[in-house]
Amino acid sequence: MPCEAQLSSSFYDNTCPKALSTIRKAVRTAVSRERRMAASLIRLHFHDCFVQGCDASILLNDSSSIQSEKNAPNNLNSVRGYDVIDDVKSEVESICPGIVSCADILAVAARDASVAVGGPTWTVNLGRRDSTTSGLSQAATNLPNFSDGLDRLISLFGSKGLSEREMVALSGSHTIGQARCVTFRDRINDNGTDIDAGFASTRRRRCPATNGDGDDNLAALDLVTPNSFDNNYFKNLIQKKGLLQSDQVLFSGGSTDSIVTGYSKSPSTFSSDFASAMVKMGNIEPLTGSAGEIRKLCSAIN
């Protein structure tokens, strides 16, 4: 991405040398309290970067000048972890007031969340600044949907400079975390040829067919090892056990089948590709230099 050169892994070495260790400790505490939070923090960074770039715009609450992205269809009652980021920001502010951006905290927290559940690590480039605007309308069109087909997903990720391979790698974050019944109800009741019958039957026990009934009941995205970052997600797809339609389309006779197969056979290849893709995603259109601001509170502009 064009702004990549302006970010640097050593950005806070002089101005806030304890920033990264402070973030890491707080994230580790949050994940040990609730294992699912690891997936939520990775997703929060992703949903931020796909709207206006990695600028912490997703963290802003409604105000007289802000229409919050939190209310977008793909975020409302779905994206979590805002409180954890607020707590992390508060701790960082106590040691280095006005120095570390919320956008950088999101990027570092995603990496630390991965490590906390046995996933890969990577070097986070830093120096992002926080937006003073929100992208509510963009959020409705720029974020992938659980019902999206393969072409739509390839196009969405491609518009952010991410390849098919990077898209499949990033989708592998669904090896952890949970989804709400409302997002997979149609898939488990459609009697489609792309879903294992036993898997569908198991999932129907906690997800009634009637809309409005049990909408928020949760199911693990990876039935096998739901709390560990591994490559089972890809093995599940090959067995037609992807929970969301947008998961299963990655292995459905299309151009990404071979990538899924490769990751299912080589956890190390998946880990290394996931780390690289997260670095690249974190470089989507950052605000740097004098653009934006460093928010005092992540939920409000200064």
C-alpha atoms as one frame of an Amber mdcrd trajectory, in Angstrom:
protein
   0.000   0.000   0.000   1.234   3.525  -0.715   1.623   4.600   2.916   3.463
   1.517   4.120   6.879   3.204   4.232   5.641   5.757   6.753   4.886   3.136
   9.399   7.692   1.746  11.520   7.943  -1.032  14.097  10.115   1.229  16.285
   7.733   4.209  16.216   7.232   4.351  20.021  10.700   3.208  21.103  11.611
   6.676  22.392   8.223   8.284  23.071   6.540   5.361  24.884   8.924   2.416
  25.297   6.520   0.416  27.489   3.549   0.756  25.121   3.813  -2.689  23.531
   4.388  -4.582  26.779   1.447  -2.745  28.374  -0.860  -3.685  25.494   0.352
  -7.286  25.495  -0.285  -7.745  29.214  -3.791  -6.246  29.033  -4.743  -8.372
  26.025  -3.407 -11.517  27.661  -5.510 -10.761  30.744  -8.644 -10.161  28.652
  -8.196 -13.399  26.682  -7.491 -15.455  29.811 -10.739 -14.079  31.217 -12.676
 -14.961  28.057 -11.014 -17.086  25.398 -13.440 -15.902  22.703 -12.092 -12.357
  23.062  -9.038 -13.292  20.967 -11.220 -13.769  17.889 -13.166 -10.612  18.689
 -10.028  -8.451  18.856  -8.662  -9.793  15.556 -12.048  -9.147  13.935 -12.241
  -5.641  15.392  -8.958  -4.699  13.685 -10.199  -6.234  10.412 -13.525  -4.372
  10.519 -11.634  -1.162  11.228  -9.150  -1.503   8.370 -11.774  -2.309   5.730
 -13.595   0.988   6.361 -11.583   4.197   5.759  -8.365   2.262   6.386  -6.813
   1.344   9.759  -7.816   4.535  11.553  -9.833   3.395  14.608 -12.990   4.884
  13.068 -14.916   1.789  14.200 -14.378   2.763  17.841 -16.201   6.111  17.644
 -19.591   6.400  19.342 -22.509   8.370  17.956 -22.246  12.111  18.584 -23.422
  15.367  17.021 -20.729  15.003  14.337 -20.299  11.195  14.165 -22.563   8.484
  12.794 -21.036   5.464  14.461 -19.833   2.516  12.366 -20.884   0.374  15.319
 -24.448   0.652  13.966 -23.607  -0.740  10.505 -25.390  -4.033   9.705 -22.183
  -6.093   9.835 -21.105  -4.558  13.156 -24.303  -4.107  15.194 -24.781  -6.801
  17.870 -21.829  -8.587  16.319 -18.484  -6.819  16.734 -17.125  -7.035  20.269
 -14.085  -5.991  22.275 -14.653  -2.254  22.432 -14.421  -2.326  26.223 -11.117
  -4.198  26.124  -9.616  -1.582  23.784 -10.929   1.191  26.065  -9.206  -0.464
  29.034  -5.953  -0.889  27.107  -6.047   2.739  25.982  -6.612   3.876  29.557
  -3.547   1.930  30.746  -1.373   3.268  27.928  -2.579   6.840  28.568  -1.583
   6.503  32.210   2.070   5.932  31.234   2.276   8.022  28.025  -0.573  10.521
  27.688  -1.439  11.599  24.141   1.217   9.468  22.424  -0.203   6.118  21.288
  -3.093   6.049  18.817  -6.171   3.870  19.158  -5.517   2.632  15.601  -2.106
   1.311  16.640  -3.589  -0.254  19.784  -6.075  -2.154  17.584  -3.251  -3.436
  15.363  -1.066  -4.544  18.276  -4.011  -6.079  20.170  -4.881  -8.242  17.138
  -1.345  -9.632  17.043  -1.244 -10.221  20.801  -4.665 -11.911  20.670  -3.373
 -14.352  18.052  -0.360 -15.222  20.189  -2.534 -15.652  23.300  -4.415 -18.568
  21.681  -1.408 -20.262  20.111  -1.464 -18.418  16.807   1.397 -16.800  14.914
   3.155 -13.586  15.839   4.344 -10.824  13.524   6.047  -7.460  13.686   3.432
  -4.685  13.818   4.255  -1.505  11.939   3.255   1.550  13.975   2.606   5.245
  13.503  -1.068   5.247  12.523  -3.156   8.181  13.678  -6.843   8.220  14.585
  -9.576   9.472  12.290 -11.873  12.350  13.203 -14.590  11.000  10.901 -16.705
   7.866  10.644 -17.480   5.662   7.643 -20.942   4.341   8.466 -22.097   4.243
   4.829 -18.819   2.603   3.736 -19.185  -0.034   6.446 -22.408  -1.251   4.847
 -20.704  -1.855   1.494 -17.015  -2.553   2.304 -17.358  -5.336   4.865 -17.867
  -8.941   3.804 -21.183 -10.587   4.643 -21.776 -14.116   5.951 -23.852 -14.882
   2.830 -21.338 -13.549   0.272 -20.282 -15.700  -2.652 -16.689 -16.248  -3.743
 -16.629 -13.613  -6.498 -17.943 -10.956  -4.118 -15.315 -11.838  -1.502 -12.482
 -11.797  -4.051 -13.666  -8.399  -5.272 -13.991  -6.916  -1.758 -10.534  -8.032
  -0.644  -9.060  -7.101  -4.018 -10.369  -3.545  -3.621  -8.214  -3.326  -0.474
  -5.128  -4.621  -2.286  -5.405  -8.143  -0.875  -4.986 -11.212  -3.094  -7.129
 -14.354  -3.165  -4.456 -16.161  -1.166  -4.375 -13.395   1.450  -8.172 -13.480
   1.642  -8.154 -17.241   2.307  -5.383 -16.845   4.899  -7.269 -14.073   6.712
 -10.477 -16.130   6.612  -8.517 -18.728   8.570  -8.958 -16.536  11.642 -12.326
 -18.333  11.801 -10.402 -21.202  13.345 -11.332 -19.410  16.589 -14.428 -17.523
  17.675 -18.172 -18.024  17.448 -21.042 -16.965  15.223 -24.689 -16.234  15.966
 -27.459 -18.557  14.790 -28.901 -15.795  12.610 -25.740 -15.908  10.457 -25.845
 -19.641   9.677 -29.547 -20.566  10.019 -30.195 -20.654   6.271 -27.112 -22.741
   5.573 -27.944 -25.509   8.065 -31.591 -25.697   6.943 -31.215 -25.492   3.161
 -30.294 -29.157   2.648 -27.597 -27.949   0.266 -25.044 -30.249  -1.321 -22.198
 -28.205   0.170 -22.878 -29.088   3.815 -22.278 -32.326   5.728 -25.643 -33.681
   6.873 -24.452 -34.713  10.323 -22.815 -31.334  10.867 -26.023 -29.534   9.838
 -28.066 -31.715  12.168 -25.750 -30.987  15.109 -25.946 -27.263  14.466 -29.753
 -27.274  14.227 -30.014 -28.346  17.877 -28.989 -24.874  19.049 -30.312 -22.887
  16.093 -34.098 -23.196  15.550 -35.332 -22.781  11.973 -37.764 -20.002  12.855
 -36.471 -16.444  12.400 -36.370 -14.611  15.728 -36.097 -17.845  17.698 -32.619
 -18.260  19.188 -31.085 -15.702  16.822 -28.236 -14.948  19.241 -27.446 -18.554
  20.181 -23.755 -19.123  19.513 -21.852 -21.864  17.730 -18.108 -22.290  17.331
 -16.807 -21.460  13.850 -14.456 -24.438  14.216 -16.263 -27.374  15.799 -13.037
 -29.330  16.400 -10.688 -26.969  18.288 -12.758 -23.794  18.821 -10.321 -22.160
  21.241  -7.009 -22.875  19.508  -5.485 -21.102  16.543  -4.679 -23.920  14.125
  -5.477 -25.069  10.575  -8.563 -27.165  11.421 -10.760 -24.496   9.823  -9.454
 -25.578   6.419  -9.870 -29.285   7.163 -13.481 -28.513   8.114 -14.120 -26.815
   4.754 -12.877 -29.880   2.867 -15.364 -31.966   4.900 -18.175 -29.491   4.061
 -18.286 -28.355   7.682 -17.813 -24.618   7.217 -20.310 -22.873   9.508 -20.931
 -19.756   7.415 -21.745 -19.732   3.716 -18.882 -17.246   3.248 -16.541 -19.859
   4.766 -17.673 -22.807   2.681 -17.488 -20.909  -0.647 -13.698 -20.932  -0.234
 -13.865 -24.676  -0.942 -16.708 -25.147  -3.387 -15.142 -25.972  -6.730 -13.713
 -22.500  -7.297 -10.342 -20.830  -7.679  -9.500 -20.941  -3.955  -9.911 -24.716
  -3.460  -6.200 -25.383  -3.949  -5.248 -22.742  -1.360  -7.597 -24.315   1.201
  -6.141 -27.750   0.466  -2.605 -26.434   0.898  -3.373 -24.827   4.248  -5.176
 -27.967   5.444  -1.983 -29.948   4.865   0.538 -27.411   6.149  -0.178 -25.529
   9.376   3.168 -23.740   9.121   2.354 -22.364   5.652  -1.001 -21.111   6.924
   0.573 -19.492   9.999   3.215 -17.701   7.999   0.751 -16.546   5.310  -1.715
 -15.375   7.962   0.974 -13.286   9.672   2.028 -11.703   6.364  -1.580 -10.973
   5.409  -2.249  -9.338   8.781   0.754  -7.046   8.290  -0.491  -6.111   4.834
  -4.040  -5.533   6.084  -2.685  -3.313   8.860  -1.120  -1.104   6.197  -4.397
  -0.253   4.463  -4.625   3.555   4.102  -3.278   4.615   7.500  -3.412   8.244
   8.594   0.133   9.404   9.280   2.141  12.570   9.880  -0.197  15.428  10.711
  -3.380  13.756   9.443  -6.035  12.796  11.996  -5.240  13.002  15.699  -4.254
  10.936  18.726  -7.522  10.452  20.588  -7.571  10.706  24.365 -10.569   8.361
  24.439 -10.978   5.807  21.685 -14.737   6.311  21.538 -14.735  10.075  20.924
 -12.821  12.641  18.901 -10.860  15.171  20.955
